[in-house]
Amino acid sequence: MPVDYSRLRSLTARQIESVLLRDGFERTRQVGSHRRFEDIINRRRVTLSRFGGDTFPLPTLRSIIENQAKWDASDLVRLGRLRRP
C-alpha cells in the first residue's frame, strides 16, 4: 500500500524518533545533530538529523520512511501515524 505523504508532511524529528523506538529501533549512536537508530532483527538503519520541532522536506521524509525504515502505509497505520482510508 503506497504512503500518502500529504498526510505526513507535518512529522517532526521528535515524532519520527518516537515511532522508530515504538517499532523496535534502538538509538545506537550520535554524532553532532545526527542520531542513528538500528533494528538489528530486521537489519534496518535510520539516520535522523535532529532539529527539534522542524519538519522534513518531502524527499528527506520519503527517504526516511521508504528507504531507511522500510515502512509502507500499513506500518504507519499500525504505528499510529496514519488513519485507515
Number of C-alpha atoms within 10 A of each C-alpha: 8 9 17 12 14 8 11 17 13 14 15 18 19 16 14 17 21 13 16 19 14 11 15 13 23 17 16 11 11 14 8 7 10 13 16 17 23 21 18 11 8 11 9 14 19 22 17 18 15 17 13 11 12 12 19 18 10 13 8 11 20 17 13 19 19 14 13 15 22 14 16 14 19 16 16 18 13 12 15 11 17 17 12 10 5
